[in-house]
Amino acid sequence: MTIKKILLVDDEDIIRLTLQQDLQDEGYAVDTAADGKTAVTMLDKGYDLIITDLMMEGVDGIALLETARKNDSQQAVFILTGYGELNSAINALRLGAADYLLKPYNYEELLLRIENCLDKQELRKKVKFYEDILPICCDCKKIRDDENNEFGKGEWLTTEEYFYRKTDFKLSHSYCPECKKKCLRQIEEMGR
């Protein structure tokens, strides 16, 4: 099983350090940042989950959430804050936060929510993987175009039509060298 990487962002040393140790004891790899500006410079390390405080000097939790989601639209961001207004929670969730929890928190609830966020993140990655596969019929070689349809309900197009719609390239029919040899052999055999 792969160890999940978490970035923990909080300007309160005691929370950052104790939660880091607790999460490491649970088997997570945890990096920390004392502010949003530092966290932004760490986003390229490929975290499975970012846990961030909301209210911080400079780059706050919402700005970090927006930057992380702009860099990777699938990035899971968990808001853990002592600032508990309904509007901030709604705004964070609207911007794509995976979850929102108030401090002081119940540790078991926090662990359950982290696990839930990571499970959802894993499912999103699987869905994205399957969405990126180009479905081709193994018999007639038509390609399913799901672009303007529900996934799996797309229109089946010939290879030529698919490429024309997607690229504006027009395809011509020809033979590759191997198929040309095969075709010539078949013609010779028919002529005998």
N, C-alpha and C positions, 0 to 999 in steps of 0.2 A: 504494500500500500504506500502511495506517495505521501510524503509529509507535506501538509498544507502550509503555505507561507502567508503570514499575516503582517500587515503594517499597522502599528498602533500609534496613533497621533493624539497627544494630549499635552497641554502646557503645564499640568500639575504633575510634578516629579513623583510624588508618592503614588498617585493612581497609575501613572505610566509604568513605573518600575515594579510595583506589586502585581499589576495585571499581566505585565510581560512575564514575570516569573511564574505566575499561576498558569498562564496559557502554555508556557514551555513545559511545565510539569504535566500538562494534558497531552503533550506530544506535538505541539505546533512549533514551527519555526517562526520566531517573532522578531521583527526589526521595529525600532521605535524612532519617533521624531517628536521633538518638543514643540514644534510649530508647523503650521500649514505650508509655509514657504520651504522649509527643509523637506517636508513630505513630498511636495511637488517634484523636487529634484530626484526623488527615489522611485517615482512611479514606473520607470522603465525596467525595474527589477522583476516584474511579473508576479505580483501578489495575487493570491486567490481571494483575499478579503482585506479590505481596509477598514479599520475601526477608528473613528475620529470623533473628537470632541467637536461641539458646534461653535462655541464662543472662544476664539483665540485672537490674539493681536495679529494684524497684517492679514494673512490668508486664513480666513475662517473655514469651518467645516463645510459650509455650503459651497464656497469657492473651490475647495479641494474636491468635493463631490463633482462639481461641474467640470473641473479640469480632468479628473480621473476618467469620467464618462466620455469626455471629448476625445481623450487619447485612446480609450478602449470602451466602446459602447456596451460591452458585456461585463465591465468591471463591477464587482460587488462592493458596495460601500455601506457600512453599518454606522449609524450615528449614535454615539453614547454620550449623553450630555446631562449636565445639571440644570440647564436652561430649558424649562419645561412649559413652553407655550404651545397651544394647539396649532397656531399658525405656522410655527417653525417646523413642527412635525409634518403637517400637511405639505408645506413647501418642500421639505427634504424628500418626502415620499413621491411627490409629483415630479421632482427632478431625477428620480430613479434610485433613491436610497433603498437598499435591500431590507433595512429594518431601522428602528428608532427605539431607544431605550433610555429611560431617565436614571440618573445617579441620585441617590445611592441605589444600587441594583442588588438583586438577589443573585448570587454567584451561579447557582444551578440554573436559574432562568437564563442568565447571560450565556452559559455554555450551550443550553438547548437552542437558543436563538442563533448563536454562531454556527452550530452544527446545521441548523435549518438553512441558513444563508449559504453555507458551503455546499449542501446538498442541491439547493436550487441552482447554484452556480454551475455545478457539475452537469445538471440536466440541461441548462442553457447551452453549455459547450457541446453536448451531444446533439442537441437539436440543430445548432449551427453547423456542426460537422455534416449531418445528413442533408441539410439544406444546400450545402455547397457541392454535393455530389450531383453530377449531371446524369440524369436517368436516360439510358439508351436501351431500346428494345434489343434483346439479344438475337432476335430472329430477323426483323426487317430493318433494324438500325435506325428507326425513327427516334427523335429526341423529344422528351417531354419538357415543355416550356411552362413553368409555374409562375413566371414573373407577374402576371396580372390576375392570378387565380390563387385559391387556397392551395397550400402545399399538398402535392400529390394529385391535384385535380386539373392540372394544366393540359394544354392542347398538345397532341402528338404531331410533330412536324418532321418532314424529311430533313436530312442533314443539310441539304442545299438551302431549303427555306429557313431553317434555324439560323444558319450562318448569315444569310442575307438579311434577316430581321435584326440580328444582333450587331453585325459589323458593316453592313452595306457592301460587303464583298460579294461578287458574283463568282460562283464556282463553275468550272468547266469539267467535263468528264474526260478522264484519261486513264491510262494503265500505269501502275508502278512497274519497274523492271521485272519483278518476280511474277506478277499477274500477266504481264505481256508474254513472258516465256511460256507460262502455263496455257494461255489462250492459243498461242501459236502451235504448241504441241497438240492441243485438242483439234485444231483445224487440220493439222497434218494427218492425225489419226482418222478424222472423218473423210479425208480425201483418199484414203487407201482402200 
